[in-house]
Amino acid sequence: MIDDIRGERRNMIKEFKSAERSLSYKEEEYQALTKLLEPHRDEIEKNRKEIGRLKYLKRKYEFAIDTEASSLDREKTLIRKIKELDVQLNEALRYARLDRKVANIKSDIEQYKIRVADTAKKIRDYDAKLDESYAKLRDMLNIKKEKRPKGEKRERQPPKPLPEINMEDIAVIKRKGSA
């Protein structure tokens, strides 16, 4: 039973670490993108109306190509206009896409924060279950827990000194004059 609880707790800790890593990555990404977009905030707001107009014109020209029976020259000019609109639209959407990405990252951050908090709560629950199981085990085995006031730590005994080792004990040393 204790091993099962420890295994589940170990899995929760792995999930917690994974969520924390993802959260920190998302927070860094959010910071970087907001710094990148801050100088272009006015441009983004200005381009929102422009994006709608460009998309409308592009759909209009594509519809005209698909439905109107026109000359080859007319179709070529419409295709050129569509390509020009694509270039303008991509330019206008460049920062709008990043702005949308920032909003998505922000929602991801909120989800990861909730996940981290839930996982931490589950880990605390498993810790309580383990403490309870170990207490039952100590009672069954009649093991008395050493009572100490809170905050007091055990005194550590200094390590025993090692016996001195002489080089003569390790190797045979030939001295000058002795053969």
N, C-alpha and C positions, 0 to 999 in steps of 0.2 A: 504494500500500500504506500509506504513511504517512497519507494523507488518510482512508483507511478506519478505521485505528486511532484517529485523532483524532476522527472522527465517532462511533465507538462509545464512546470515552472521554467525549465531550461528552454523549451520551445517558445514560451512567452518572452523570455529575455532576448532570444534571437529576433523575434518579431519586433520587440521594442527597439533594439539596436538598429534594425533595418529601417524602421519608421523614423528614427531620429536622424539617421544618415540622409534619408530622402528629404526630411524636413529641412535640415541645414543646407542641403544642395538647393532646394527650391527657394529658400530665403536668400541665398547668395545670388541666385539667378534673378530673383525679383529685384534685389538691390541694384544689380548691374543694369538691368533693362530700364528701371525707372530713372537711373542716372543718364542713360543713353537717350531716353525719350524726353526728358525735362526741357531741354532747349527747343525741341520741336513741337511743343504742346500747341502753340498757336497754329502752326502749319497743319497739324492733325485736325483741329476743329474746322479750319478753312476747307480742307480737302473732303470733309464728310459730305457736303452738298455736291461738290464736284464729282465725287465717286458715283453718286446716284445718277447724275446727269450723264456721265460717260457710259455707265452701264445701260442706261435707257437708249442712248444713241447707238451703241453697239448692237443691242437687240433689234433695234429698228432697221439698221443696215443689213443685219443677218436675215431678218424676215423678208426684206426687200429682195435679197439675192435668192432666197428659197422660193418665193411665191411669184414674183414678177417675171414675166417673159420679156427680157430686155436684150439689148445687144451685148456683144462680147466686151466692147469698150466700156459700157456702163457697169458691167459686172466687175471689170478690172479696177475701175475707179472706186467702186464700193469696197472691194477687197483691200485696196490701198488705204482707204479711210478707216477700215476696221483695224488694219495693222497699226496705223497711227494712233487710233484710240486705245489699242492694247498697250502701246508704249506709255501713253499718258496715264492710263488706268494703273499700270504696274507702278509707275512713279508715285501716283497718289495713294496707292494701297500699301506702299512700302512701310510707312510708319503706322498706318491703321492696323496692319496685321500684327505688328509688334505690340501695339496698344491692346489689341484683343488677346494676344498671348499673355500680357501682363495680367489682365483680368482673370484668365484661366489659371495662371500660376497662383494668384491670390486665393482663388477658391481651393486649389490644391493644398496650399499652406494651411488653410482652415481645417480641411479634412485630415491632414497629417497631424495637426495639433490635437484634434479629437481622438485620433487613433492612438497617439502616444499617451494621452491621459487615460484612455480606457485600458490600454495594455499595462500601464503602471499600476492601475487599480487592481487588475487581475493578478499581477505579480504580488502585490501586497496581500491579496486574499490567499494565494498559494503559500506565502510566507507564514500567514496565520495558521493555515492548515498544517504546515510542517511543524510549527512550534507546538501545536496541539498534539500531533502524532508523536513527536519526540517526548513530550511530557508524559503521555500515556505509556510509552515504551520504558521510560525511566521508572515510572510507578510500578510497572510489571516486573522489572528487573531489580527493584529496590535500590536504585541508585539515587543517592541524595545529591541534590544540586547545592553547590557551595553558595551560600548567601553572602553577598557583599553589598554595602550601600552603593546606591547609584553614583556613577562617576568615578568610583574608586577602582583602580586597576591593580592587577597582581604585581607584586614586586618581582622583578626579574633577577634571577641569581646570575652573578657574573660567570662567564664560562671558565671551566677548569683550565689551569695553565698546562700547556703541552710540555712533556718532558724534553729537556734539552738534548739535542742530537749532536753528537760529535762526528766530524768527518771520518775519524778513525774507525768509528763503528760501521760506517757504510762501505768504505773501501780500504784496501791495504795500501798504506802510504810508505814508500821507501824513503828513508832518511839518508842524507849524505853521510858517508863514512860507514854505514852498516851495509853488509852485503848479504 
